[in-house]
Amino acid sequence: MQTCRQSGAAFQGAGKMGVQEVEHLHHNTVLVRCCAGPEAQPAALMDASAATEADSLPASAPTDAAAAAASASSTSAGAESLLVAEPECMIIRTTTQDFRLDAALALQFAQSLGAGGPAATTSNDRFAQYCLQKRVDVVYDVTRNATPQDIARARAQQWFRVRETRLQYDTLVVPALERHAQRDVWVRNVLDGTHEADRVILRDADWLLVRDPKFADTCDLDQLYYLALFHDVRLRSLRDLSGEHLPLLRRVMAEATARVREAHFEGNAYVQAQEYMRAQGVELARPPQLVMFVQYHPTFWYLHVHVVTARSKLFTDWAGEAVALIALDRMHKLEDVIEKLELREDYYADAVLSTLVRGEARAGEYGLV
């Protein structure tokens, strides 16, 4: 079973921390405010409920898919001032089934980080993942130096349905894209190979396929999760796709399918997965079907394709979120995207697109409240 392997990777900034306060944000998600040192005085927790959020899915990473120090070309002093808060705010989240993360456990875990351990299984920029062997293997996803936008995204807030026009995209989304680029340095770290290279199972000149940190136990096919990322960072979302990208999208669909099948649905890897699933009471007569989709609005504003199975818990247990509504209004199956571009090459450039935004502040920008 490929889980809980400690790589010994140090999480940048995980030095000594002083007094901490905690706030429960959402299902198995806790905010810890860490003072700079043992002499520091505690401060009131940040009220981020009014923070503006331009993207809105539960963080995976994302995925959680986490990152490490930005290169000089992609990080400026202005970016650093955006990312660092004093005292530091840390978001701790777990998606481990049969495990409840409460304020006391989150505080205990944050204090253990401040004392120098445990080591991160993966780290990338402000994000890291830790695996602790307890009654069950508990996976913690941690965001350090959490911004008000990170906190708003993690907080339980109401979803609002939007029919977004091209004009709304140009006026409400485009101006924020540079801010997102500063926050999502981790994506470029994966693309240039400086972080998470061991998770990449396919790479060519145009795109790569990386295992999402949510897929921590590679024997559990219900958790199978990969992201296809594109080297052309000018592609920020569905709206940037056109007919010229059709060969690339077809290649992603075919090659990602073949590579995932090779890695997980054949040979000894599939035998181990069958044994694991059988122990969970699930008999796999044949490998599960793959589902590939693009989200709009995306969780992070670099074009990416999600690769999961039809059995994925993403479709049944998404940390208390409105799963069916998210699937209805935000998920675009890759085969449907290809078909629409075949019918009209500039379809997504000016289409009125359904999406979801979270929180009244963001909904107000679209004239909904």
C-alpha positions as CSV (number, residue, x, y, z in Angstrom):
1,M,0.0,0.0,0.0
2,Q,1.5,3.3,-1.1
3,T,0.5,5.6,1.7
4,C,2.0,7.5,4.6
5,R,5.6,7.4,3.2
6,Q,7.5,10.2,5.0
7,S,9.8,11.9,2.5
8,G,11.5,14.1,5.1
9,A,10.6,17.2,3.1
10,A,10.7,20.3,5.3
11,F,7.8,22.7,5.0
12,Q,9.1,26.2,4.4
13,G,8.4,28.5,7.3
14,A,7.5,25.8,9.8
15,G,9.7,27.3,12.5
16,K,8.8,28.0,16.1
17,M,5.3,29.2,16.8
18,G,3.9,30.9,19.9
19,V,0.4,31.2,21.2
20,Q,-2.3,29.9,18.9
21,E,-6.0,30.5,18.6
22,V,-8.4,28.3,16.5
23,E,-11.6,28.7,14.6
24,H,-13.7,26.0,12.9
25,L,-14.3,27.1,9.4
26,H,-16.1,24.2,7.7
27,H,-16.4,20.4,7.6
28,N,-13.0,19.1,8.9
29,T,-11.4,22.5,8.2
30,V,-9.9,24.6,11.0
31,L,-8.1,28.0,11.0
32,V,-5.1,28.3,13.4
33,R,-3.7,31.8,14.1
34,C,0.0,31.4,15.0
35,C,1.9,34.2,16.8
36,A,5.4,34.8,15.6
37,G,7.2,33.5,18.7
38,P,6.7,32.5,22.3
39,E,6.8,36.1,23.5
40,A,4.1,37.3,21.0
41,Q,0.7,38.2,22.2
42,P,-2.4,36.5,20.7
43,A,-4.5,38.5,18.4
44,A,-8.2,38.2,17.6
45,L,-9.0,35.8,14.8
46,M,-9.4,37.4,11.3
47,D,-13.0,37.8,10.2
48,A,-12.7,36.8,6.6
49,S,-16.4,36.3,6.0
50,A,-16.6,39.4,3.7
51,A,-13.4,38.5,1.8
52,T,-13.8,38.5,-1.9
53,E,-13.3,35.1,-3.5
54,A,-12.9,34.9,-7.3
55,D,-12.7,31.1,-7.4
56,S,-14.7,28.8,-5.3
57,L,-14.3,25.0,-5.0
58,P,-13.2,23.3,-1.9
59,A,-9.5,23.4,-2.0
60,S,-7.8,20.3,-3.2
61,A,-4.9,21.6,-3.2
62,P,-5.6,21.4,-3.9
63,T,-5.7,19.9,-4.6
64,D,-4.0,20.8,-2.4
65,A,-1.5,20.1,-4.8
66,A,1.0,22.0,-2.9
67,A,4.2,24.2,-3.8
68,A,7.6,25.8,-2.6
69,A,9.4,29.1,-2.9
70,A,8.5,31.2,-5.9
71,S,11.2,32.0,-8.4
72,A,12.3,35.6,-8.9
73,S,10.6,35.6,-12.3
74,S,7.2,34.7,-10.8
75,T,7.3,36.4,-7.4
76,S,7.9,40.1,-6.6
77,A,7.9,42.1,-3.4
78,G,4.3,42.9,-4.1
79,A,3.4,39.2,-4.3
80,E,5.2,38.5,-1.0
81,S,3.2,41.2,0.7
82,L,0.0,39.6,-0.6
83,L,0.9,36.1,0.6
84,V,2.3,36.8,4.1
85,A,0.1,37.7,7.0
86,E,1.2,38.7,10.6
87,P,0.5,36.8,12.8
88,E,0.5,33.8,10.5
89,C,-2.8,32.1,9.7
90,M,-2.7,28.4,8.9
91,I,-5.6,26.4,7.4
92,I,-5.6,22.7,8.4
93,R,-8.0,20.4,6.6
94,T,-8.5,16.6,6.3
95,T,-10.6,14.6,3.9
96,T,-9.8,11.3,5.7
97,Q,-13.0,9.3,6.1
98,D,-14.0,8.2,9.6
99,F,-11.9,10.9,11.2
100,R,-13.2,14.2,12.6
101,L,-10.9,17.2,12.8
102,D,-11.9,19.4,15.7
103,A,-10.2,22.6,17.1
104,A,-8.3,20.7,19.8
105,L,-6.7,18.3,17.3
106,A,-5.9,21.1,14.9
107,L,-4.2,23.0,17.6
108,Q,-2.2,20.0,18.7
109,F,-1.1,19.3,15.1
110,A,-0.1,23.0,14.6
111,Q,1.9,22.9,17.8
112,S,3.7,19.7,16.6
113,L,4.7,21.5,13.4
114,G,6.1,24.3,15.5
115,A,8.1,21.8,17.5
116,G,9.8,20.6,14.3
117,G,7.8,17.6,13.2
118,P,6.3,15.7,11.6
119,A,7.9,15.9,8.1
120,A,5.7,16.7,5.1
121,T,5.0,13.9,2.6
122,T,4.9,16.7,0.0
123,S,5.3,20.5,0.0
124,N,5.0,23.2,-2.6
125,D,5.0,26.9,-1.9
126,R,2.5,27.6,0.9
127,F,0.9,24.2,0.7
128,A,1.9,20.9,2.3
129,Q,0.5,17.5,3.0
130,Y,1.2,15.3,6.1
131,C,0.3,11.7,6.8
132,L,0.0,10.5,10.4
133,Q,-0.4,6.9,11.2
134,K,-3.2,6.6,13.8
135,R,-6.2,4.4,14.1
136,V,-6.6,5.2,10.5
137,D,-4.0,6.9,8.3
138,V,-4.9,10.6,8.7
139,V,-3.9,12.9,5.9
140,Y,-3.7,16.6,6.7
141,D,-3.6,19.3,4.0
142,V,-2.1,22.5,5.3
143,T,-2.0,26.1,3.9
144,R,0.6,28.3,5.5
145,N,0.5,32.1,5.4
146,A,-3.2,31.9,4.5
147,T,-4.6,35.0,2.9
148,P,-8.2,36.4,3.5
149,Q,-9.1,34.8,0.1
150,D,-7.8,31.4,1.3
151,I,-9.8,31.7,4.5
152,A,-13.0,32.8,2.6
153,R,-12.6,29.9,0.3
154,A,-12.3,27.4,3.2
155,R,-15.2,28.9,5.2
156,A,-18.8,27.5,4.9
157,Q,-20.7,30.0,2.7
158,Q,-23.8,29.9,0.6
159,W,-23.5,29.1,-3.1
160,F,-25.1,31.4,-5.7
161,R,-25.9,30.4,-9.3
162,V,-24.6,32.7,-12.0
163,R,-25.1,33.0,-15.8
164,E,-21.9,34.7,-16.7
165,T,-21.6,36.8,-19.8
166,R,-18.4,37.7,-21.6
167,L,-18.7,41.3,-20.3
168,Q,-18.9,40.0,-16.7
169,Y,-15.9,37.8,-17.3
170,D,-13.9,40.8,-18.7
171,T,-14.9,43.1,-15.8
172,L,-15.0,40.8,-12.8
173,V,-12.6,38.0,-13.6
174,V,-9.8,39.2,-15.9
175,P,-8.6,42.0,-13.5
176,A,-8.1,39.5,-10.8
177,L,-6.0,37.0,-12.8
178,E,-2.7,38.4,-11.9
179,R,-3.5,38.2,-8.2
180,H,-4.4,34.6,-8.7
181,A,-1.1,34.0,-10.5
182,Q,0.8,35.3,-7.4
183,R,-1.2,33.1,-5.1
184,D,-0.9,30.0,-7.3
185,V,2.9,29.8,-7.7
186,W,2.6,26.1,-6.9
187,V,1.2,25.4,-10.4
188,R,4.3,26.8,-12.1
189,N,6.5,24.9,-9.6
190,V,4.9,21.6,-10.8
191,L,5.2,22.7,-14.5
192,D,8.9,23.5,-14.3
193,G,9.6,20.3,-12.4
194,T,11.0,22.0,-9.2
195,H,8.3,20.4,-7.0
196,E,6.2,17.2,-7.0
197,A,8.2,15.7,-9.9
198,D,7.7,12.3,-8.3
199,R,3.9,12.6,-8.7
200,V,4.1,13.3,-12.5
201,I,3.3,10.2,-14.5
202,L,3.3,11.7,-18.0
203,R,5.1,14.7,-19.4
204,D,5.6,16.2,-22.8
205,A,6.3,19.6,-24.4
206,D,2.6,20.7,-24.1
207,W,1.2,19.2,-20.9
208,L,1.8,16.9,-18.0
209,L,-0.3,14.5,-15.8
210,V,0.3,14.8,-12.0
211,R,-1.2,12.8,-9.2
212,D,-3.3,15.1,-6.9
213,P,-2.4,14.9,-3.2
214,K,-6.0,13.8,-2.5
215,F,-5.0,10.5,-4.1
216,A,-2.7,9.6,-1.2
217,D,-3.4,5.9,-1.0
218,T,-2.9,4.6,-4.6
219,C,-4.7,1.3,-3.8
220,D,-8.0,3.1,-3.2
221,L,-9.4,3.6,-6.7
222,D,-12.4,5.5,-5.3
223,Q,-9.9,8.2,-4.5
224,L,-8.1,8.2,-7.9
225,Y,-7.3,11.8,-8.9
226,Y,-5.0,13.3,-11.4
227,L,-4.7,16.8,-12.9
228,A,-3.6,17.5,-16.5
229,L,-1.7,20.8,-16.4
230,F,-0.7,22.8,-19.5
231,H,2.7,24.4,-20.1
232,D,1.1,27.3,-22.0
233,V,0.2,29.4,-18.9
234,R,-1.7,31.9,-21.1
235,L,-4.5,29.3,-20.9
236,R,-6.3,30.3,-17.7
237,S,-9.7,28.7,-18.1
238,L,-12.3,27.3,-20.4
239,R,-12.8,30.7,-22.0
240,D,-9.3,30.6,-23.5
241,L,-9.9,27.4,-25.5
242,S,-10.5,27.5,-29.2
243,G,-10.5,25.3,-32.2
244,E,-6.7,25.4,-32.4
245,H,-6.5,23.5,-29.1
246,L,-8.6,20.5,-30.3
247,P,-5.6,18.3,-31.2
248,L,-4.1,19.0,-27.7
249,L,-7.4,18.2,-26.0
250,R,-7.9,15.0,-27.9
251,R,-4.3,13.9,-27.1
252,V,-4.9,14.6,-23.4
253,M,-8.0,12.5,-23.4
254,A,-6.4,9.5,-25.2
255,E,-2.9,9.6,-23.5
256,A,-4.2,10.3,-20.0
257,T,-6.6,7.4,-20.3
258,A,-3.8,5.0,-21.5
259,R,-1.3,6.2,-18.8
260,V,-3.8,5.9,-15.9
261,R,-4.9,2.5,-17.0
262,E,-1.3,1.3,-17.3
263,A,-0.4,2.7,-13.8
264,H,-3.5,1.5,-11.9
265,F,-5.7,-0.9,-13.9
266,E,-3.1,-3.5,-15.1
267,G,-0.7,-6.0,-13.6
268,N,0.3,-6.1,-9.9
269,A,-1.0,-2.6,-9.2
270,Y,-4.5,-3.6,-10.2
271,V,-4.3,-6.9,-8.2
272,Q,-3.3,-4.9,-5.1
273,A,-6.1,-2.4,-5.7
274,Q,-8.6,-5.3,-6.0
275,E,-7.4,-6.8,-2.7
276,Y,-7.7,-3.4,-1.0
277,M,-11.2,-2.7,-2.4
278,R,-12.3,-6.2,-1.5
279,A,-11.2,-5.5,2.1
280,Q,-13.5,-2.4,2.0
281,G,-16.4,-4.6,0.9
282,V,-16.2,-3.6,-2.8
283,E,-15.7,-6.3,-5.5
284,L,-14.1,-4.9,-8.7
285,A,-15.1,-7.1,-11.5
286,R,-13.4,-4.7,-14.0
287,P,-11.6,-1.4,-13.7
288,P,-13.8,1.7,-13.1
289,Q,-14.5,4.1,-16.0
290,L,-12.5,7.3,-16.1
291,V,-14.2,10.7,-16.1
292,M,-12.4,13.9,-17.3
293,F,-13.7,17.3,-16.8
294,V,-12.9,21.0,-16.6
295,Q,-14.4,23.3,-14.0
296,Y,-15.7,26.8,-14.6
297,H,-15.0,28.8,-12.5
298,P,-11.9,26.7,-11.7
299,T,-10.4,26.2,-8.3
300,F,-7.2,27.9,-9.5
301,W,-6.9,30.0,-12.7
302,Y,-4.6,27.9,-14.8
303,L,-6.4,25.6,-17.2
304,H,-6.4,22.1,-16.0
305,V,-8.4,18.9,-16.6
306,H,-9.5,16.7,-13.7
307,V,-9.1,12.9,-14.1
308,V,-11.1,10.7,-11.7
309,T,-13.2,7.5,-11.9
310,A,-16.9,7.2,-12.1
311,R,-16.7,5.7,-8.5
312,S,-15.0,8.8,-7.2
313,K,-16.1,10.1,-3.8
314,L,-16.0,13.5,-5.5
315,F,-19.5,12.7,-6.7
316,T,-20.9,11.5,-3.4
317,D,-19.0,13.0,-0.5
318,W,-17.5,16.4,-1.0
319,A,-17.1,17.6,2.6
320,G,-20.7,18.7,2.9
321,E,-20.8,20.7,-0.3
322,A,-23.6,20.8,-2.8
323,V,-22.3,18.0,-5.0
324,A,-25.1,17.8,-7.5
325,L,-25.3,21.6,-7.9
326,I,-21.5,21.8,-8.4
327,A,-21.7,19.1,-11.0
328,L,-24.6,20.7,-12.8
329,D,-23.2,24.3,-13.0
330,R,-19.4,24.0,-12.9
331,M,-18.3,20.7,-14.4
332,H,-17.8,20.4,-18.2
333,K,-16.9,16.9,-19.4
334,L,-13.9,17.0,-21.6
335,E,-15.6,15.1,-24.4
336,D,-18.4,17.8,-24.4
337,V,-15.8,20.6,-24.5
338,I,-14.2,18.9,-27.5
339,E,-17.5,18.5,-29.3
340,K,-18.6,22.1,-28.7
341,L,-15.2,23.4,-30.1
342,E,-15.7,21.1,-33.1
343,L,-19.0,22.7,-33.8
344,R,-17.8,26.3,-33.2
345,E,-14.2,27.1,-32.7
346,D,-14.7,30.2,-30.5
347,Y,-17.7,28.8,-28.6
348,Y,-16.3,29.4,-25.1
349,A,-14.9,32.9,-25.8
350,D,-18.2,34.6,-25.8
351,A,-20.7,32.0,-24.5
352,V,-22.9,32.7,-21.5
353,L,-21.6,30.1,-19.0
354,S,-23.3,28.8,-15.9
355,T,-21.2,28.8,-12.8
356,L,-21.3,29.1,-9.0
357,V,-19.9,31.8,-6.8
358,R,-19.7,31.5,-3.0
359,G,-20.5,34.2,-0.5
360,E,-22.7,37.3,-0.6
361,A,-19.8,39.6,-1.4
362,R,-19.0,37.8,-4.6
363,A,-22.6,37.3,-5.5
364,G,-23.1,41.0,-5.1
365,E,-20.6,41.7,-7.8
366,Y,-22.8,39.8,-10.2
367,G,-25.9,41.7,-9.1
368,L,-27.5,38.7,-7.3
369,V,-27.8,40.3,-3.8
